[in-house]
Amino acid sequence: MSDGPTGPVGPAGPDQDELLVLWEVVQTGHVAARAFRELFATAGLTPTGFGVLACLADGDDLTKAGLARALMVRPQSMDPLIESLLADGLVVRDGPPRRGRAAGITITPDGLARLARVRPGVSALNAPAATGVPSAQVPLLVAQLRTMRERLAQADDATTRGVEDR
């Protein structure tokens, strides 16, 4: 028996007790992130920048904090990104940001055009032929990944709250 990336591998495949699901997700995430970074770079975007534009293009009227929640990133990390998207003319603020009043962010026609440039590539990266996941299994896989993400986010929130309470 040899050790595979998920544990001991015998004639029947990986030892079921040694399957490390989250580690497989992490490893897969690295490869997927690299492919998306390369794709988005062709349009002068980052993965998070794409996420902002995609959220706004879907008609979501979001503030910076709302975008951070939708993209599962820390609100502080949004400042440089939003400033960059504003400078590139891909988004506009709905009024000036003021203390105690959140300004909404809207995608511009240039932002929609930039998004349209990468959407075919995003679709191609997600296609069953590219992922190796049969079309019929995609909805189940997506549902399982969402469940994992939500469960882990809840645990992270609980841990963060526990640290803040000390």
C-alpha positions in Angstrom: 0.0 0.0 0.0 1.2 3.5 -0.8 0.2 6.8 0.7 -1.8 8.9 -1.7 -2.8 12.6 -1.2 -5.8 11.5 0.9 -4.2 8.7 2.8 -3.3 5.0 2.4 -4.3 3.6 -1.0 -4.9 -0.1 -1.3 -6.3 -2.2 -4.1 -9.8 -0.8 -3.5 -8.7 2.8 -3.5 -8.3 5.3 -0.6 -8.9 4.0 2.9 -12.4 5.5 3.8 -11.2 6.5 7.3 -8.4 8.5 5.7 -10.3 10.6 3.2 -9.7 14.2 4.0 -12.6 16.0 2.2 -11.7 19.5 3.2 -8.1 19.0 2.2 -9.3 17.8 -1.3 -11.4 21.0 -1.4 -8.4 23.1 -0.5 -6.2 21.4 -3.1 -8.9 21.7 -5.8 -9.4 25.4 -4.7 -5.8 26.2 -5.4 -6.0 24.8 -8.9 -9.3 26.4 -9.7 -8.2 29.8 -8.2 -5.1 29.7 -10.4 -7.2 29.1 -13.5 -9.6 31.9 -12.6 -6.8 34.4 -11.7 -5.3 33.8 -15.2 -8.7 34.2 -16.9 -9.6 37.4 -15.0 -6.1 38.9 -15.5 -6.9 38.9 -19.3 -9.6 41.5 -18.5 -7.7 43.4 -15.8 -9.7 41.9 -13.0 -9.0 39.9 -9.8 -11.3 37.1 -8.7 -12.8 39.4 -6.0 -13.2 42.2 -8.5 -15.1 39.7 -10.8 -17.2 38.8 -7.8 -18.1 42.4 -7.1 -19.0 43.0 -10.8 -21.0 39.8 -11.0 -23.0 40.6 -7.8 -23.8 44.1 -9.1 -24.7 42.9 -12.6 -27.2 40.5 -11.0 -29.1 43.5 -9.9 -28.0 43.5 -6.3 -28.0 47.0 -4.8 -25.2 46.5 -2.4 -23.0 48.6 -0.1 -19.4 47.8 0.5 -20.3 45.8 3.6 -23.0 43.9 1.7 -20.5 43.1 -1.1 -18.0 41.8 1.5 -20.7 39.6 3.0 -21.8 38.3 -0.4 -18.2 37.5 -1.3 -17.3 36.1 2.1 -14.3 38.5 2.6 -13.5 40.9 5.4 -15.1 44.4 4.9 -11.7 46.0 5.4 -10.4 44.2 2.3 -13.0 45.9 0.2 -11.6 49.4 0.4 -8.7 49.1 -1.9 -10.7 46.9 -4.3 -13.6 49.3 -4.5 -11.2 52.2 -5.0 -9.5 50.4 -7.8 -12.9 49.5 -9.5 -14.0 53.2 -9.1 -10.7 54.4 -10.7 -11.1 52.0 -13.6 -14.6 53.3 -14.2 -16.2 49.9 -13.6 -18.4 50.9 -10.7 -19.8 54.2 -9.3 -20.9 55.1 -5.8 -24.5 56.2 -5.3 -23.6 59.4 -3.6 -20.6 60.3 -1.4 -19.8 58.0 1.5 -20.6 59.8 4.8 -20.3 58.9 8.4 -23.3 56.9 9.4 -24.6 56.5 5.8 -23.6 53.7 3.6 -23.3 54.5 -0.1 -24.5 52.0 -2.6 -22.3 50.8 -5.4 -23.5 50.4 -9.0 -21.8 48.7 -12.0 -21.2 50.9 -15.0 -21.5 50.1 -18.7 -17.7 49.6 -18.8 -18.0 47.2 -15.8 -20.7 45.3 -17.7 -18.5 45.1 -20.8 -15.5 43.9 -18.8 -17.7 41.2 -17.1 -19.1 40.1 -20.5 -15.5 39.6 -21.7 -14.8 37.0 -19.0 -18.2 35.3 -18.7 -17.6 32.8 -21.5 -14.3 31.7 -19.9 -16.0 31.4 -16.5 -18.7 29.2 -18.2 -16.0 27.1 -19.9 -14.1 26.6 -16.6 -17.3 25.4 -15.0 -18.4 23.1 -17.8 -18.6 19.4 -17.1 -16.0 18.7 -19.7 -13.5 20.9 -17.9 -14.3 19.8 -14.3 -14.8 16.1 -15.0 -18.1 16.1 -13.1 -21.0 14.7 -15.1 -23.8 17.3 -15.7 -26.3 15.2 -13.7 -24.0 15.3 -10.6 -23.3 19.0 -10.7 -26.4 20.1 -8.7 -25.7 17.6 -5.9 -22.0 18.6 -5.8 -22.9 22.3 -5.6 -25.4 21.7 -2.9 -22.8 19.7 -0.9 -20.2 22.4 -1.3 -22.6 25.1 -0.2 -23.5 23.0 2.9 -19.9 22.6 3.7 -19.2 26.3 3.3 -22.2 27.4 5.4 -21.3 24.9 8.2 -17.6 26.0 8.2 -18.6 29.7 8.1 -20.9 29.2 11.1 -18.1 27.5 13.0 -15.8 30.3 12.1 -18.3 32.9 13.2 -18.8 31.1 16.5 -15.0 31.0 17.0 -14.6 34.6 16.1 -17.4 35.6 18.5 -15.8 33.6 21.3 -12.4 35.4 20.8 -14.1 38.8 20.7 -16.0 38.0 24.0 -12.8 37.5 25.9 
